[in-house]
Amino acid sequence: MKLSDLPKSQMAIITKIDLTQIEVTERLSDFGLQIGQTIVCVESSPFGGPKAFRLSHGIFALDKEISDNIEIRKESIS
């Protein structure tokens, strides 16, 4: 499943990051976005706009072009 498909209020584990731009990959890593990290979709823009995600280090938004290249495994919230 792609991160861009994660519904609002759902939790997932990042399983693969497949980005070709090293600067983008490094910046996402600075945010804490890494394989094995838990991520939650906290807000979704209409018409395929950016989505806001929460990691342990805070909340940030990603465009669909980037989140389409991040694979996840959905997790249930306890």
Buried (B, 14 or more C-beta within 10 A) or exposed (E): EEBBBBEEEBBBBBEEBEBEEEEBBEBBEEBEBEEEBEBBBBEBEEEEEBBBBBBEEEEBBBEBEBBBBBBBEEEEEE
